[in-house]
Amino acid sequence: MLKFGIYKPSQLSDKSAFYGIFGDKKHFSIVLYDQIPYIENSEEIAQEILMQFSDTRGIYKRTYRKRFEEFDQNCLGIIQEKLSGKKIIVHDVGVSDARTSCDFYEKLQFFFPNCEFYASDCNPDVIILYKGTTIVVINEALEILETTMPPFVWNRNRIRKEKLLYPLNFFIQWIVENFISKKIVYEYQKGKISMKRLSLFCQRAKDLCNQSSHFHLLKHNVLDKSPVSDEFSVLRAMNVLNPALFSVQELTIAIDHFCSSLIEGGLFITGCNQDANSLVHGTIYQKKDFAFVPVYVSGKGSPLNEIILAKGQK
């Protein structure tokens, strides 16, 4: 059995064509992501595209609008209480497509209209390589994430999970990746291939960045020091400090960087949840004497509470 992909805008008008013969979703080419911002149902389609695309770790960029709605409201109350009258500079880290950053910024702006807001992610861009009708998507490390050779679209991680359902697809993909895609990447390194960069930030975030001098999109790894010279008054890390992705040592490094980048009395907001507006297990900490003190707890609190509190015990 063969499974074809979705790789051109005209295929997006018929939702019944989104599924394979076993009722599973077809692969959507990430190349479509910047071709659909203003078409009907663009928000829904953009999230569908992101849901079919993952990096080499199997991490997806899709988030939900209003994902932390109740938690955000409680955060706003704490920010007003603790930082009233101060200039607000916010860094939201690991934001994926930045949909939740837009939500948080627009709420903050109502109370702090001149707040500076930085939304960052580790790998916000991909590189698209073109040769004939073949399209290869890679990251900065030149790892192949996706190959499109009409009528096929292969996301590297998804095709591996589907090799029992579609063994012929898996076999064709293996041949194409090893004998065509890798050659295209090699030619790109030699400067012989046309390319473009594609930002995976959502259109709403890009529009905010263009329209407001206070909203900024950045590339930043949480294991690195702050990307800006100013100290932050609020640092938010939601659904990013995952013990499955980071070692205890790496989490400690990230938290040290967070603490160093916050003003004294600044707030560190961290937590995690599942679906949109589901219960957040998180904690808001205030920086006091180069340590973090909990000032608000939601659900079971931050899963990293012990590591965060250990910051003040060094």
Secondary structure as GFF3:
##gff-version 3
##sequence-region A 1 314
A	DSSP	three_ten_helix	9	13	.	.	.	ID=ss1
A	DSSP	three_ten_helix	15	18	.	.	.	ID=ss2
A	DSSP	three_ten_helix	30	35	.	.	.	ID=ss3
A	DSSP	alpha_helix	42	51	.	.	.	ID=ss4
A	DSSP	alpha_helix	69	83	.	.	.	ID=ss5
A	DSSP	beta_strand	89	93	.	.	.	ID=ss6
A	DSSP	alpha_helix	99	111	.	.	.	ID=ss7
A	DSSP	beta_strand	116	121	.	.	.	ID=ss8
A	DSSP	beta_strand	125	131	.	.	.	ID=ss9
A	DSSP	beta_strand	134	138	.	.	.	ID=ss10
A	DSSP	beta_strand	144	149	.	.	.	ID=ss11
A	DSSP	beta_strand	152	155	.	.	.	ID=ss12
A	DSSP	alpha_helix	156	161	.	.	.	ID=ss13
A	DSSP	alpha_helix	167	176	.	.	.	ID=ss14
A	DSSP	pi_helix	177	181	.	.	.	ID=ss15
A	DSSP	alpha_helix	182	189	.	.	.	ID=ss16
A	DSSP	beta_strand	194	199	.	.	.	ID=ss17
A	DSSP	alpha_helix	203	211	.	.	.	ID=ss18
A	DSSP	beta_strand	215	219	.	.	.	ID=ss19
A	DSSP	beta_strand	232	238	.	.	.	ID=ss20
A	DSSP	alpha_helix	248	261	.	.	.	ID=ss21
A	DSSP	beta_strand	262	272	.	.	.	ID=ss22
A	DSSP	beta_strand	281	288	.	.	.	ID=ss23
A	DSSP	beta_strand	291	298	.	.	.	ID=ss24
A	DSSP	alpha_helix	305	309	.	.	.	ID=ss25
A	DSSP	three_ten_helix	310	313	.	.	.	ID=ss26
###
